[in-house]
Amino acid sequence: MEFSIQQTPNPNAIKFGGESKFLEGRLSARAGDEPDSELAKDLLSIDGVESIFGFEDFITVNKTADSDWNNLLPEIEKALDLHVK
């Protein structure tokens, strides 16, 4: 599935929008949580990802202040490609 990447007012957050609904309801988790969702587990296992929030056709990823989006984006996109069809 193709995703649009949208900047947010928070420089530590990026929103990924899908072409269609890819989440069932709401998904919210922080680093250190034990989420049921494999997508959430994979996103939170990326060094520098602090939290995620999503609902149906989008997911917002928040990074730690010292992380660089240039390093994180390829890993986030890989996790989304793996779990979202």
N, C-alpha and C positions, 0 to 999 in steps of 0.2 A: 504494500500500500504506500502511496505517496503521502508525505506529510509536508504541510507548510510550517515554516519556522517563523515565529513572530516574537519580536522584542516586546518586553513589558516595561512598565515604568521602573521596575526593580532591576538594576543591572545584574543581579545575581539570579535572575529567573528568566527562563525562556519557555514559551508556549509552543507545543507541537500540536497542530490541528490535522485531523484525518479527513479523508474524502467522505467517510461514512462512519457510523457508530462502530467503535472497536472495543469499548468497555461496557460491561454490564453494570450500570449504576455508577457509584462513586468509588474512587480509589485514592486513598490518602495514607502516607506513611513517612516516617522519618528514619534517618540513619540510626541503627541500633534496634529498630522494631523487628518483629518476626511476622511479616505479612504473609497471607495465604497465597497471594498472587505471585506467579512465577515472574511476570513482567516486573512487578514491584521489587522482588528479590534481586533480579538482575540489574535493575537501574540503581538500587541502593548499594549494590556491591561495587559500583564504579567509584574509585577513589576520587573524592571531591564532590560527590553528589550528597547534598544535605537532606533534601526532602522532595517528595513528589505529591502532586494533587491532580486528579483527573476526573472527568465526568463524560461518559458516552463518547464524544468525538474529539476530545482534546486531553492533553496531559501537560502539566507545567512542571518543569524540573528546576529546583533551586540548588545552586552550588554553594560551596563554602567561599568565603570572601577571598581566600588565597588561591583558589583554583582558576584555571584558564579555560574559557569556552573552546578555544582552538584544540585543546587536548580532549575535552569532554565530549564535544559534539559527535565525533566519529564513533565513540563507544556507546553513546546514547542511541544514535541511529542504528547501530548494530543490534542492540537489545530490542528496539522497536521492530526492526525487520524480522528478527527471530520469533517474536511473539504475536505480531499483528499481521494478519493476512488480508 
